[in-house]
Amino acid sequence: MTKFDRFARNMAEANQILTDLSGRGVLFGLGASVYDWNDPFGRLFLQTLAMVAEFEANLGNLRTREGMALAKKNGKLKGKQPKLPEPARRSIRR
């Protein structure tokens, strides 16, 4: 896996997945290194990656909400636009 933020949505989910995999004897490889969930350093490293990935995802969500609020304030965010142009909709109504 090359991007840890694609592994789980949050720390709790990452911990659950890693615990389940570890119970089956699976080691976690990231890049050229392999980390064991049962090893204190491996657990610390993977939890830190999960924490940073969750933080980055939360920042992205925050920026998206702020951008959408600004666009809505400026009249740029109008929701889903109709697929048919107005003349076609008038024709269907008749």
Secondary structure, DSSP 8 states (H G I E B T S, - for coil): ---GGGT-SSHHHHHHHHHHHHHTT--EEETTEEE-TTSHHHHHHHHHHHHHHHHHHHHHHHHHHHHHHHHHHTT----S--SS-HHHHHHHH-
